[in-house]
């Protein structure tokens, strides 16, 4: 049985945000200056994990209470994979939803849509194919279940993958870009610049969405609810963090052993911690090892809080 996690209150989610998001948006130089002495040992630990797993590991992590920051390959490009789905849901809410009309819209799709996307644990259910799903239900499925077909259907509402790039640019993220649909966006070749992000860029974007004012309060609360109910990181980020931390996060995975986890975690009784962990390998058939993410998360939690 999983240990129950503390869930931040609605008041905490909506009021802690402004200061935390401001901290997360510090410029690069300020972020490095905010890092405490001794972080060389942390980076050495991250490098040791890279050697052990044969991976390239990128990290951008910040304690919003103190500003202490850990960076490692924070500005290198990594395949984005399914971490785009949080951004897609946010874009739908900010740009398309007016008074709840778009979230309530029912989307009808076919089994072929699910197959073409590489599957989907929610969208593939016969009763859902028969009746369709609301846009809000698609957002929930895309984030909490990482449902590929739900992700594609959200992209379709937005007008295609490049809408994610435009949305990120509107938030000041000049790095994150999406160019393809599920499942092609997960090919993750090391030389590819399309469908990529960096640990710093996607971490700061998540902070603006979850903690800042990029979304209206009601939409931000919905996004947090979906992220808090994520089911795909139990043996990744959530496995490495203390059991009494509330975690609002999203995973992503692809070829070349690509394994990502980005989110916000609330230790009991204190402001949140931003954690952006991206990893990939050199061989197309390299297996993903979730313990790399879990061990990285533990290392970060131990040093930041």
Secondary structure, DSSP 8 states (H G I E B T S, - for coil): ---------HHHHHHSHHHHHHHHT--HHHHHHHS-TTHHHHHHHHHHHHHHHT-EEEEEEEETTT--EEEESTTS-EE-GGGHHHHHHHHIIIII-STTHHHH-EE---HHHHHHTT--TTTTSHHHHHH-EEHHHHHHHHHHS--HHHHHHHHHHHTSTHHHHHHHHHTT-SS----S-TTGGG---TT--TTEE-HHHHHHHHHHHHTSSSS-HHHHHHHHHHHHT--S-TTTHHHHS-TTSEEEEEEEE-STT-EEEEEEEE-TTS--EEEEEEEE-SSTT----HHHHHHHHHHHHHHH-
